[in-house]
Amino acid sequence: MKTEPSIEATRLPGQLLTSAVVRARWGYKDRASFWSFVRSAGVPHIRLNARRIMFDENQLADWLAKRSSNTPAS
């Protein structure tokens, strides 16, 4: 019997965003406070190398939805 892969396994990655784009969308002007928040809050990101970090748009949307006070608990 063949089983279907889970939705998470078949989901395509979203657009990769730079830290500058995410900072602007979230209203951060200070890079240091943005990176402090990313580390402390566990914001999902992808480390491409020692100096380059990108953010998957779908992962950020999921992460924000889980943190939203308007979203019912699962």
Secondary structure, DSSP 8 states (H G I E B T S, - for coil): ------HHHH-----EEEHHHHHHHHT---HHHHHHHHHHHT---EE-SSS-EEEEHHHHHHHHHHH-TTS---
